[in-house]
């Protein structure tokens, strides 16, 4: 039987699934692999979170359908968090619980756009923004993020004819894959631009808490809630990637559209997982500061070794990634394959994040310092 789907011809299998398949194969062949590719924290989930999940299984209604929009108790925790950390007040209808922020970032596209509209997306970037635009029949317009502009999206790079046909702009700060951190001036300029163009501004805030110890927390909602939505996740901050729990906060009309899409696709997140998220959000700030300290130490160690290997990188304090330039006389693919098959080290090629990632690779700081040191020290010194 032939199955022809024009939209699927525009995307490939998710890069990190491909890498995972290669990793499984190499390990099955007896090779020792250190994975600096995917951003999946090695730090164990706190037992209090795990126990909250287990206790949720002892309730009387855990097997029932959860509320489509998420349980009220978790929404209250998120509202409290946003007020305490960002001084942003949120009503319950300005909060929507997600099955991880990834599905929300996909579903926000049909929630705001018609077929044939444009979505303005950064490049290099988390692949979901571009790929899911194609899947929903919307056209992604890739705006190149440049090191000379500190990897901040520059509105001057968006043609007027594109902005006039755009309904949604997706940004991501702190930024994956570059580690760039945004500031107030950037957000205010972008908000003014989007208001003038009647474009919904969506920030993927997956790494809002994964910044240097001395860095200040920033949310786009501190500057506007009328045109803005921010996505959050507990995956990175609380080491809960497998739990699949996230949220969207911001304009209630936009969130209501998102809920319309979601409620026709899924039935909400399993209640005990929401209870676990409530426990995580109850942790004192010291917990998050300690997580930041761990990544600060790893980031500083990686930068120190990379300098010795003559590998250039973008010096930032955002996320748990280091964005590096591929050494001279290598293609992106050739370099990443060499260090995988020669040294057993997985890194992510920059072009996995889009065409403007060519010539770069990303290191994830999601292994302990010993493994990180062992992996990076195995690199040769490049010219």
C-alpha atoms as a printed R data frame, in Angstrom:
    type eleno elety resid chain resno       x      y      z
1   ATOM     1    CA   UNK     A     1   0.000  0.000  0.000
2   ATOM     2    CA   UNK     A     2   1.261  3.463 -0.866
3   ATOM     3    CA   UNK     A     3   0.971  6.230  1.696
4   ATOM     4    CA   UNK     A     4   1.790  9.660  0.342
5   ATOM     5    CA   UNK     A     5   1.981 12.545  2.778
6   ATOM     6    CA   UNK     A     6   3.553 15.710  1.434
7   ATOM     7    CA   UNK     A     7   4.027 17.185  4.894
8   ATOM     8    CA   UNK     A     8   6.062 14.216  6.100
9   ATOM     9    CA   UNK     A     9   8.440 14.592  3.157
10  ATOM    10    CA   UNK     A    10   9.568 17.904  4.693
11  ATOM    11    CA   UNK     A    11  10.812 16.344  7.921
12  ATOM    12    CA   UNK     A    12  13.126 13.529  8.927
13  ATOM    13    CA   UNK     A    13  12.895 11.155 11.849
14  ATOM    14    CA   UNK     A    14  13.610 13.054 15.072
15  ATOM    15    CA   UNK     A    15  17.400 13.444 15.305
16  ATOM    16    CA   UNK     A    16  17.666 12.316 18.907
17  ATOM    17    CA   UNK     A    17  15.850  9.085 18.120
18  ATOM    18    CA   UNK     A    18  18.417  8.417 15.382
19  ATOM    19    CA   UNK     A    19  21.260  9.066 17.836
20  ATOM    20    CA   UNK     A    20  19.625  6.846 20.438
21  ATOM    21    CA   UNK     A    21  19.380  4.001 17.900
22  ATOM    22    CA   UNK     A    22  23.109  4.336 17.090
23  ATOM    23    CA   UNK     A    23  23.966  4.445 20.794
24  ATOM    24    CA   UNK     A    24  21.993  1.260 21.529
25  ATOM    25    CA   UNK     A    25  23.689 -0.507 18.612
26  ATOM    26    CA   UNK     A    26  27.215  0.502 19.685
27  ATOM    27    CA   UNK     A    27  26.610 -0.500 23.301
28  ATOM    28    CA   UNK     A    28  25.258 -3.867 22.144
29  ATOM    29    CA   UNK     A    29  28.563 -4.324 20.290
30  ATOM    30    CA   UNK     A    30  30.456 -3.807 23.545
31  ATOM    31    CA   UNK     A    31  31.623 -0.240 22.968
32  ATOM    32    CA   UNK     A    32  31.896  2.215 25.867
33  ATOM    33    CA   UNK     A    33  29.887  5.331 25.080
34  ATOM    34    CA   UNK     A    34  29.690  8.675 26.887
35  ATOM    35    CA   UNK     A    35  26.589 10.541 25.758
36  ATOM    36    CA   UNK     A    36  27.002 14.319 25.596
37  ATOM    37    CA   UNK     A    37  24.249 14.518 23.003
38  ATOM    38    CA   UNK     A    38  20.752 14.667 24.440
39  ATOM    39    CA   UNK     A    39  19.803 16.987 27.289
40  ATOM    40    CA   UNK     A    40  18.605 14.287 29.674
41  ATOM    41    CA   UNK     A    41  19.912 15.041 33.199
42  ATOM    42    CA   UNK     A    42  21.899 12.339 34.967
43  ATOM    43    CA   UNK     A    43  20.908 13.741 38.376
44  ATOM    44    CA   UNK     A    44  18.359 11.481 40.033
45  ATOM    45    CA   UNK     A    45  14.823 12.684 40.700
46  ATOM    46    CA   UNK     A    46  14.456 13.659 44.350
47  ATOM    47    CA   UNK     A    47  12.818 10.860 46.356
48  ATOM    48    CA   UNK     A    48  10.172 13.218 47.725
49  ATOM    49    CA   UNK     A    49   8.933 13.681 44.164
50  ATOM    50    CA   UNK     A    50   8.953  9.935 43.535
51  ATOM    51    CA   UNK     A    51   7.109  9.279 46.801
52  ATOM    52    CA   UNK     A    52   4.451 11.860 45.909
53  ATOM    53    CA   UNK     A    53   3.866  9.910 42.701
54  ATOM    54    CA   UNK     A    54   3.608  6.636 44.624
55  ATOM    55    CA   UNK     A    55   1.216  8.142 47.161
56  ATOM    56    CA   UNK     A    56  -0.931  9.364 44.283
57  ATOM    57    CA   UNK     A    57  -1.329  5.748 43.199
58  ATOM    58    CA   UNK     A    58  -2.849  4.957 46.586
59  ATOM    59    CA   UNK     A    59  -5.767  7.339 46.071
60  ATOM    60    CA   UNK     A    60  -9.261  6.327 45.033
61  ATOM    61    CA   UNK     A    61  -9.543  8.168 41.724
62  ATOM    62    CA   UNK     A    62  -6.080  7.983 40.143
63  ATOM    63    CA   UNK     A    63  -7.411  5.666 37.429
64  ATOM    64    CA   UNK     A    64 -10.028  8.177 36.260
65  ATOM    65    CA   UNK     A    65  -9.633 10.704 33.470
66  ATOM    66    CA   UNK     A    66  -7.891 13.822 34.798
67  ATOM    67    CA   UNK     A    67  -9.237 17.321 34.065
68  ATOM    68    CA   UNK     A    68  -8.252 18.324 30.539
69  ATOM    69    CA   UNK     A    69  -6.781 21.599 31.767
70  ATOM    70    CA   UNK     A    70  -4.949 20.065 34.734
71  ATOM    71    CA   UNK     A    71  -5.804 19.818 38.411
72  ATOM    72    CA   UNK     A    72  -6.498 23.025 40.327
73  ATOM    73    CA   UNK     A    73  -3.946 22.243 43.046
74  ATOM    74    CA   UNK     A    74  -1.066 22.107 40.556
75  ATOM    75    CA   UNK     A    75  -2.217 25.321 38.902
76  ATOM    76    CA   UNK     A    76  -2.147 27.036 42.283
77  ATOM    77    CA   UNK     A    77   1.439 25.840 42.810
78  ATOM    78    CA   UNK     A    78   2.474 27.261 39.420
79  ATOM    79    CA   UNK     A    79   0.740 30.568 40.183
80  ATOM    80    CA   UNK     A    80   2.585 30.759 43.511
81  ATOM    81    CA   UNK     A    81   5.893 29.960 41.789
82  ATOM    82    CA   UNK     A    82   5.449 32.694 39.154
83  ATOM    83    CA   UNK     A    83   4.555 35.261 41.784
84  ATOM    84    CA   UNK     A    84   7.463 34.408 44.080
85  ATOM    85    CA   UNK     A    85  10.125 34.084 41.374
86  ATOM    86    CA   UNK     A    86   8.987 36.602 38.733
87  ATOM    87    CA   UNK     A    87   6.467 38.828 40.603
88  ATOM    88    CA   UNK     A    88   3.905 37.823 37.956
89  ATOM    89    CA   UNK     A    89   0.294 37.277 39.072
90  ATOM    90    CA   UNK     A    90  -1.582 34.511 37.258
91  ATOM    91    CA   UNK     A    91  -5.254 33.558 37.387
92  ATOM    92    CA   UNK     A    92  -6.091 29.867 37.092
93  ATOM    93    CA   UNK     A    93  -7.425 30.362 33.547
94  ATOM    94    CA   UNK     A    94  -3.995 31.743 32.631
95  ATOM    95    CA   UNK     A    95  -2.398 28.362 33.411
96  ATOM    96    CA   UNK     A    96  -2.721 25.152 31.392
97  ATOM    97    CA   UNK     A    97  -1.116 21.840 32.361
98  ATOM    98    CA   UNK     A    98   0.640 19.952 29.555
99  ATOM    99    CA   UNK     A    99   1.953 16.442 28.956
100 ATOM   100    CA   UNK     A   100   5.435 17.908 28.790
101 ATOM   101    CA   UNK     A   101   6.034 21.252 27.084
102 ATOM   102    CA   UNK     A   102   6.929 19.548 23.784
103 ATOM   103    CA   UNK     A   103   3.316 18.733 22.938
104 ATOM   104    CA   UNK     A   104   2.278 22.267 23.856
105 ATOM   105    CA   UNK     A   105   4.893 23.771 21.559
106 ATOM   106    CA   UNK     A   106   3.459 21.707 18.736
107 ATOM   107    CA   UNK     A   107  -0.189 22.361 19.567
108 ATOM   108    CA   UNK     A   108   0.258 26.130 19.946
109 ATOM   109    CA   UNK     A   109   0.720 26.260 16.166
110 ATOM   110    CA   UNK     A   110  -2.833 25.200 15.164
111 ATOM   111    CA   UNK     A   111  -4.118 27.117 18.203
112 ATOM   112    CA   UNK     A   112  -2.916 30.384 16.648
113 ATOM   113    CA   UNK     A   113  -2.414 29.803 12.906
114 ATOM   114    CA   UNK     A   114  -4.371 28.917  9.796
115 ATOM   115    CA   UNK     A   115  -3.116 26.674  7.001
116 ATOM   116    CA   UNK     A   116  -0.567 28.587  4.950
117 ATOM   117    CA   UNK     A   117   0.231 31.174  7.625
118 ATOM   118    CA   UNK     A   118   3.823 31.749  8.685
119 ATOM   119    CA   UNK     A   119   5.416 30.977 12.031
120 ATOM   120    CA   UNK     A   120   8.581 32.940 12.784
121 ATOM   121    CA   UNK     A   121  11.117 30.601 14.386
122 ATOM   122    CA   UNK     A   122  14.778 30.925 15.385
123 ATOM   123    CA   UNK     A   123  17.497 28.873 13.728
124 ATOM   124    CA   UNK     A   124  19.457 27.052 15.084
125 ATOM   125    CA   UNK     A   125  16.749 25.906 17.462
126 ATOM   126    CA   UNK     A   126  14.911 23.046 19.106
127 ATOM   127    CA   UNK     A   127  13.728 21.118 16.014
128 ATOM   128    CA   UNK     A   128  10.091 20.904 17.154
129 ATOM   129    CA   UNK     A   129   9.340 24.510 16.167
130 ATOM   130    CA   UNK     A   130  10.174 24.045 12.492
131 ATOM   131    CA   UNK     A   131   9.160 20.405 12.065
132 ATOM   132    CA   UNK     A   132   5.757 20.743 13.708
133 ATOM   133    CA   UNK     A   133   5.012 23.835 11.639
134 ATOM   134    CA   UNK     A   134   5.285 21.640  8.562
135 ATOM   135    CA   UNK     A   135   3.160 18.922 10.166
136 ATOM   136    CA   UNK     A   136   0.357 21.410 10.868
137 ATOM   137    CA   UNK     A   137   0.427 22.842  7.344
138 ATOM   138    CA   UNK     A   138   2.038 26.116  8.420
139 ATOM   139    CA   UNK     A   139   5.169 27.674  6.923
140 ATOM   140    CA   UNK     A   140   8.149 28.202  9.234
141 ATOM   141    CA   UNK     A   141  10.288 31.255  8.542
142 ATOM   142    CA   UNK     A   142  13.765 30.657  9.937
143 ATOM   143    CA   UNK     A   143  15.544 33.675 11.410
144 ATOM   144    CA   UNK     A   144  19.282 33.116 11.745
145 ATOM   145    CA   UNK     A   145  20.644 33.550 15.269
146 ATOM   146    CA   UNK     A   146  24.104 35.110 15.039
147 ATOM   147    CA   UNK     A   147  26.930 35.043 17.546
148 ATOM   148    CA   UNK     A   148  27.720 38.715 16.878
149 ATOM   149    CA   UNK     A   149  24.190 39.495 18.130
150 ATOM   150    CA   UNK     A   150  24.642 37.216 21.172
151 ATOM   151    CA   UNK     A   151  22.263 34.736 19.525
152 ATOM   152    CA   UNK     A   152  19.295 37.044 20.141
153 ATOM   153    CA   UNK     A   153  16.662 37.029 17.404
154 ATOM   154    CA   UNK     A   154  16.957 40.242 15.379
155 ATOM   155    CA   UNK     A   155  13.635 41.599 14.095
156 ATOM   156    CA   UNK     A   156  15.508 43.407 11.298
157 ATOM   157    CA   UNK     A   157  16.041 39.970  9.736
158 ATOM   158    CA   UNK     A   158  12.284 39.444  9.280
159 ATOM   159    CA   UNK     A   159  10.994 40.759  5.915
160 ATOM   160    CA   UNK     A   160   7.788 42.796  6.068
161 ATOM   161    CA   UNK     A   161   5.977 40.493  3.665
162 ATOM   162    CA   UNK     A   162   6.691 37.569  6.032
163 ATOM   163    CA   UNK     A   163   5.655 39.370  9.211
164 ATOM   164    CA   UNK     A   164   2.380 40.437  7.594
165 ATOM   165    CA   UNK     A   165   1.531 36.767  7.007
166 ATOM   166    CA   UNK     A   166   2.689 35.573 10.435
167 ATOM   167    CA   UNK     A   167   0.449 34.763 13.405
168 ATOM   168    CA   UNK     A   168   3.022 33.310 15.792
169 ATOM   169    CA   UNK     A   169   6.647 33.867 16.787
170 ATOM   170    CA   UNK     A   170   8.451 31.253 18.870
171 ATOM   171    CA   UNK     A   171  11.574 32.143 20.821
172 ATOM   172    CA   UNK     A   172  13.572 30.165 23.374
173 ATOM   173    CA   UNK     A   173  15.574 31.828 26.132
174 ATOM   174    CA   UNK     A   174  17.693 30.700 27.865
175 ATOM   175    CA   UNK     A   175  18.499 29.274 24.476
176 ATOM   176    CA   UNK     A   176  18.923 25.731 23.270
177 ATOM   177    CA   UNK     A   177  21.365 24.995 21.642
178 ATOM   178    CA   UNK     A   178  23.526 28.121 22.102
179 ATOM   179    CA   UNK     A   179  23.124 28.798 25.823
180 ATOM   180    CA   UNK     A   180  22.343 32.467 25.124
181 ATOM   181    CA   UNK     A   181  20.427 34.433 27.758
182 ATOM   182    CA   UNK     A   182  17.937 37.207 26.930
183 ATOM   183    CA   UNK     A   183  17.532 40.519 28.736
184 ATOM   184    CA   UNK     A   184  14.796 43.053 29.427
185 ATOM   185    CA   UNK     A   185  15.683 45.302 26.467
186 ATOM   186    CA   UNK     A   186  15.397 42.368 24.062
187 ATOM   187    CA   UNK     A   187  12.000 41.284 25.390
188 ATOM   188    CA   UNK     A   188  10.563 44.813 25.334
189 ATOM   189    CA   UNK     A   189  11.643 45.373 21.715
190 ATOM   190    CA   UNK     A   190  10.226 42.023 20.636
191 ATOM   191    CA   UNK     A   191   6.925 42.601 22.435
192 ATOM   192    CA   UNK     A   192   6.530 46.017 20.824
193 ATOM   193    CA   UNK     A   193   7.235 44.476 17.409
194 ATOM   194    CA   UNK     A   194   4.738 41.638 17.879
195 ATOM   195    CA   UNK     A   195   2.032 43.988 19.157
196 ATOM   196    CA   UNK     A   196   2.440 46.150 16.077
197 ATOM   197    CA   UNK     A   197   2.188 43.107 13.795
198 ATOM   198    CA   UNK     A   198  -0.580 41.326 15.767
199 ATOM   199    CA   UNK     A   199   1.673 38.298 16.314
200 ATOM   200    CA   UNK     A   200   1.451 35.983 19.323
201 ATOM   201    CA   UNK     A   201   4.823 35.774 21.080
202 ATOM   202    CA   UNK     A   202   5.638 32.398 22.595
203 ATOM   203    CA   UNK     A   203   8.717 31.802 24.741
204 ATOM   204    CA   UNK     A   204   9.878 28.254 25.319
205 ATOM   205    CA   UNK     A   205  11.141 28.694 28.864
206 ATOM   206    CA   UNK     A   206  12.316 25.125 29.411
207 ATOM   207    CA   UNK     A   207  15.645 26.391 30.772
208 ATOM   208    CA   UNK     A   208  14.419 29.429 32.733
209 ATOM   209    CA   UNK     A   209  15.916 27.972 35.909
210 ATOM   210    CA   UNK     A   210  19.048 26.456 34.346
211 ATOM   211    CA   UNK     A   211  21.282 29.508 34.473
212 ATOM   212    CA   UNK     A   212  24.391 30.529 36.364
213 ATOM   213    CA   UNK     A   213  24.065 30.945 40.124
214 ATOM   214    CA   UNK     A   214  24.597 34.698 39.782
215 ATOM   215    CA   UNK     A   215  22.201 35.118 36.837
216 ATOM   216    CA   UNK     A   216  18.776 36.738 37.328
217 ATOM   217    CA   UNK     A   217  15.572 34.833 36.510
218 ATOM   218    CA   UNK     A   218  13.591 36.448 33.686
219 ATOM   219    CA   UNK     A   219  10.178 35.558 32.270
220 ATOM   220    CA   UNK     A   220   8.645 37.179 29.199
221 ATOM   221    CA   UNK     A   221   5.425 37.521 31.221
222 ATOM   222    CA   UNK     A   222   7.120 40.121 33.405
223 ATOM   223    CA   UNK     A   223   6.759 42.491 30.462
224 ATOM   224    CA   UNK     A   224   3.454 41.486 28.866
225 ATOM   225    CA   UNK     A   225   0.635 38.964 29.231
226 ATOM   226    CA   UNK     A   226  -1.662 40.250 26.481
227 ATOM   227    CA   UNK     A   227   0.170 38.781 23.500
228 ATOM   228    CA   UNK     A   228   2.534 36.391 25.287
229 ATOM   229    CA   UNK     A   229   2.516 32.746 26.275
230 ATOM   230    CA   UNK     A   230   5.379 31.018 28.052
231 ATOM   231    CA   UNK     A   231   5.959 27.288 28.183
232 ATOM   232    CA   UNK     A   232   7.572 25.681 31.194
233 ATOM   233    CA   UNK     A   233   8.602 22.189 32.152
234 ATOM   234    CA   UNK     A   234   9.774 20.375 35.249
235 ATOM   235    CA   UNK     A   235  11.997 18.105 33.153
236 ATOM   236    CA   UNK     A   236  15.263 20.017 33.419
237 ATOM   237    CA   UNK     A   237  14.971 21.865 36.728
238 ATOM   238    CA   UNK     A   238  13.738 18.880 38.739
239 ATOM   239    CA   UNK     A   239  15.287 16.060 36.675
240 ATOM   240    CA   UNK     A   240  11.889 14.719 35.587
241 ATOM   241    CA   UNK     A   241  12.288 14.263 31.821
242 ATOM   242    CA   UNK     A   242  10.519 10.898 31.874
243 ATOM   243    CA   UNK     A   243   7.532 12.196 33.828
244 ATOM   244    CA   UNK     A   244   6.295 14.331 30.911
245 ATOM   245    CA   UNK     A   245   4.852 17.241 32.842
246 ATOM   246    CA   UNK     A   246   4.847 20.886 31.797
247 ATOM   247    CA   UNK     A   247   2.619 23.925 31.524
248 ATOM   248    CA   UNK     A   248   1.708 26.973 29.477
249 ATOM   249    CA   UNK     A   249   1.031 30.336 31.115
250 ATOM   250    CA   UNK     A   250  -0.131 33.664 29.747
251 ATOM   251    CA   UNK     A   251  -3.009 35.086 27.725
252 ATOM   252    CA   UNK     A   252  -6.145 33.143 28.632
253 ATOM   253    CA   UNK     A   253  -7.710 33.448 25.168
254 ATOM   254    CA   UNK     A   254  -4.636 31.901 23.575
255 ATOM   255    CA   UNK     A   255  -4.564 29.171 26.236
256 ATOM   256    CA   UNK     A   256  -8.242 28.459 25.641
257 ATOM   257    CA   UNK     A   257  -7.460 27.895 21.960
258 ATOM   258    CA   UNK     A   258  -4.588 25.629 22.980
259 ATOM   259    CA   UNK     A   259  -6.947 23.692 25.252
260 ATOM   260    CA   UNK     A   260  -9.389 23.244 22.354
261 ATOM   261    CA   UNK     A   261  -6.616 21.628 20.333
262 ATOM   262    CA   UNK     A   262  -5.346 19.508 23.233
263 ATOM   263    CA   UNK     A   263  -8.754 18.266 24.339
264 ATOM   264    CA   UNK     A   264  -9.307 16.815 20.877
265 ATOM   265    CA   UNK     A   265  -5.916 15.077 20.922
266 ATOM   266    CA   UNK     A   266  -5.239 13.966 24.508
267 ATOM   267    CA   UNK     A   267  -7.063 13.603 27.815
268 ATOM   268    CA   UNK     A   268  -4.687 15.366 30.190
269 ATOM   269    CA   UNK     A   269  -1.762 14.168 32.272
270 ATOM   270    CA   UNK     A   270  -2.036 11.247 34.728
271 ATOM   271    CA   UNK     A   271  -3.000 12.674 38.143
272 ATOM   272    CA   UNK     A   272  -0.199 11.075 40.206
273 ATOM   273    CA   UNK     A   273   2.340 12.740 37.905
274 ATOM   274    CA   UNK     A   274   0.641 16.062 38.614
275 ATOM   275    CA   UNK     A   275   0.914 15.318 42.346
276 ATOM   276    CA   UNK     A   276   4.634 14.698 41.857
277 ATOM   277    CA   UNK     A   277   4.922 18.062 40.104
278 ATOM   278    CA   UNK     A   278   3.188 19.737 43.046
279 ATOM   279    CA   UNK     A   279   5.780 18.268 45.383
280 ATOM   280    CA   UNK     A   280   8.631 19.497 43.166
281 ATOM   281    CA   UNK     A   281   7.247 23.024 43.093
282 ATOM   282    CA   UNK     A   282   7.117 22.973 46.900
283 ATOM   283    CA   UNK     A   283  10.904 22.664 47.158
284 ATOM   284    CA   UNK     A   284  12.812 25.643 48.610
285 ATOM   285    CA   UNK     A   285  14.885 27.827 46.286
286 ATOM   286    CA   UNK     A   286  18.033 26.282 47.753
287 ATOM   287    CA   UNK     A   287  17.277 23.115 45.792
288 ATOM   288    CA   UNK     A   288  17.407 24.990 42.483
289 ATOM   289    CA   UNK     A   289  20.497 26.950 43.521
290 ATOM   290    CA   UNK     A   290  22.266 23.648 44.208
291 ATOM   291    CA   UNK     A   291  21.277 22.327 40.765
292 ATOM   292    CA   UNK     A   292  22.686 25.501 39.221
293 ATOM   293    CA   UNK     A   293  25.934 25.073 41.130
294 ATOM   294    CA   UNK     A   294  26.333 21.557 39.727
295 ATOM   295    CA   UNK     A   295  25.942 22.814 36.158
296 ATOM   296    CA   UNK     A   296  28.166 25.833 36.811
297 ATOM   297    CA   UNK     A   297  30.964 23.480 37.864
298 ATOM   298    CA   UNK     A   298  30.462 21.263 34.823
299 ATOM   299    CA   UNK     A   299  30.225 24.244 32.473
300 ATOM   300    CA   UNK     A   300  33.441 25.755 33.809
301 ATOM   301    CA   UNK     A   301  35.213 22.396 33.563
302 ATOM   302    CA   UNK     A   302  34.077 21.902 29.959
303 ATOM   303    CA   UNK     A   303  35.205 25.385 28.941
304 ATOM   304    CA   UNK     A   304  38.601 24.877 30.564
305 ATOM   305    CA   UNK     A   305  39.226 21.632 28.659
306 ATOM   306    CA   UNK     A   306  37.831 22.946 25.367
307 ATOM   307    CA   UNK     A   307  40.258 25.875 25.503
308 ATOM   308    CA   UNK     A   308  43.151 23.434 25.852
309 ATOM   309    CA   UNK     A   309  41.867 21.521 22.821
310 ATOM   310    CA   UNK     A   310  41.637 24.753 20.764
311 ATOM   311    CA   UNK     A   311  37.891 24.296 20.319
312 ATOM   312    CA   UNK     A   312  36.043 27.604 20.178
313 ATOM   313    CA   UNK     A   313  32.740 27.943 22.046
314 ATOM   314    CA   UNK     A   314  30.117 30.546 22.909
315 ATOM   315    CA   UNK     A   315  30.796 31.746 26.442
316 ATOM   316    CA   UNK     A   316  27.452 31.936 28.233
317 ATOM   317    CA   UNK     A   317  25.800 30.871 31.485
318 ATOM   318    CA   UNK     A   318  22.449 29.658 30.151
319 ATOM   319    CA   UNK     A   319  21.107 26.081 29.901
320 ATOM   320    CA   UNK     A   320  23.281 23.001 30.444
321 ATOM   321    CA   UNK     A   321  24.780 23.080 26.953
322 ATOM   322    CA   UNK     A   322  27.993 24.408 25.426
323 ATOM   323    CA   UNK     A   323  27.782 25.539 21.783
324 ATOM   324    CA   UNK     A   324  31.063 24.857 19.987
325 ATOM   325    CA   UNK     A   325  32.574 25.526 16.578
326 ATOM   326    CA   UNK     A   326  33.612 22.529 14.523
327 ATOM   327    CA   UNK     A   327  37.435 22.581 14.144
328 ATOM   328    CA   UNK     A   328  39.011 23.696 10.881
329 ATOM   329    CA   UNK     A   329  39.151 21.217  7.991
330 ATOM   330    CA   UNK     A   330  36.152 19.232  9.262
331 ATOM   331    CA   UNK     A   331  32.563 19.078  8.140
332 ATOM   332    CA   UNK     A   332  29.991 19.015 10.922
333 ATOM   333    CA   UNK     A   333  29.012 15.443 10.144
334 ATOM   334    CA   UNK     A   334  32.614 14.300  9.719
335 ATOM   335    CA   UNK     A   335  33.714 15.711 13.070
336 ATOM   336    CA   UNK     A   336  30.774 14.271 15.024
337 ATOM   337    CA   UNK     A   337  31.247 10.852 13.434
338 ATOM   338    CA   UNK     A   338  34.981 10.860 14.146
339 ATOM   339    CA   UNK     A   339  34.615 11.517 17.861
340 ATOM   340    CA   UNK     A   340  31.793  8.973 18.085
341 ATOM   341    CA   UNK     A   341  33.537  6.084 16.362
342 ATOM   342    CA   UNK     A   342  37.085  6.976 17.450
343 ATOM   343    CA   UNK     A   343  36.503  8.074 21.037
344 ATOM   344    CA   UNK     A   344  33.006  6.783 21.850
345 ATOM   345    CA   UNK     A   345  31.679 10.293 22.521
346 ATOM   346    CA   UNK     A   346  28.241 11.424 21.356
347 ATOM   347    CA   UNK     A   347  27.730 15.130 20.674
348 ATOM   348    CA   UNK     A   348  24.925 16.728 18.690
349 ATOM   349    CA   UNK     A   349  25.784 18.160 15.253
350 ATOM   350    CA   UNK     A   350  24.700 21.766 14.934
351 ATOM   351    CA   UNK     A   351  22.741 21.129 11.753
352 ATOM   352    CA   UNK     A   352  20.350 18.947 13.770
353 ATOM   353    CA   UNK     A   353  19.033 22.318 14.970
354 ATOM   354    CA   UNK     A   354  18.605 23.731 11.474
355 ATOM   355    CA   UNK     A   355  20.585 25.007  8.519
356 ATOM   356    CA   UNK     A   356  22.209 27.831 10.488
357 ATOM   357    CA   UNK     A   357  23.685 25.341 12.930
358 ATOM   358    CA   UNK     A   358  26.051 24.028 10.252
359 ATOM   359    CA   UNK     A   359  29.654 24.311 11.393
360 ATOM   360    CA   UNK     A   360  28.834 23.859 15.077
361 ATOM   361    CA   UNK     A   361  28.183 21.088 17.580
362 ATOM   362    CA   UNK     A   362  26.511 20.998 20.989
363 ATOM   363    CA   UNK     A   363  27.790 19.429 24.191
364 ATOM   364    CA   UNK     A   364  25.281 18.508 26.907
365 ATOM   365    CA   UNK     A   365  26.561 18.780 30.481
366 ATOM   366    CA   UNK     A   366  24.312 15.928 31.601
367 ATOM   367    CA   UNK     A   367  26.985 13.533 32.825
368 ATOM   368    CA   UNK     A   368  29.014 13.708 36.028
369 ATOM   369    CA   UNK     A   369  32.308 15.619 36.124
370 ATOM   370    CA   UNK     A   370  34.438 12.476 35.882
371 ATOM   371    CA   UNK     A   371  32.738 11.326 32.687
372 ATOM   372    CA   UNK     A   372  32.712 14.850 31.293
373 ATOM   373    CA   UNK     A   373  36.442 15.176 31.930
374 ATOM   374    CA   UNK     A   374  37.141 11.738 30.466
375 ATOM   375    CA   UNK     A   375  35.106 12.508 27.349
376 ATOM   376    CA   UNK     A   376  36.553 15.931 26.578
377 ATOM   377    CA   UNK     A   377  40.121 14.984 27.459
378 ATOM   378    CA   UNK     A   378  39.925 12.232 24.843
379 ATOM   379    CA   UNK     A   379  39.653 14.882 22.103
380 ATOM   380    CA   UNK     A   380  42.894 15.683 20.352
381 ATOM   381    CA   UNK     A   381  44.310 19.215 20.208
382 ATOM   382    CA   UNK     A   382  42.955 20.820 17.020
383 ATOM   383    CA   UNK     A   383  44.662 23.371 14.795
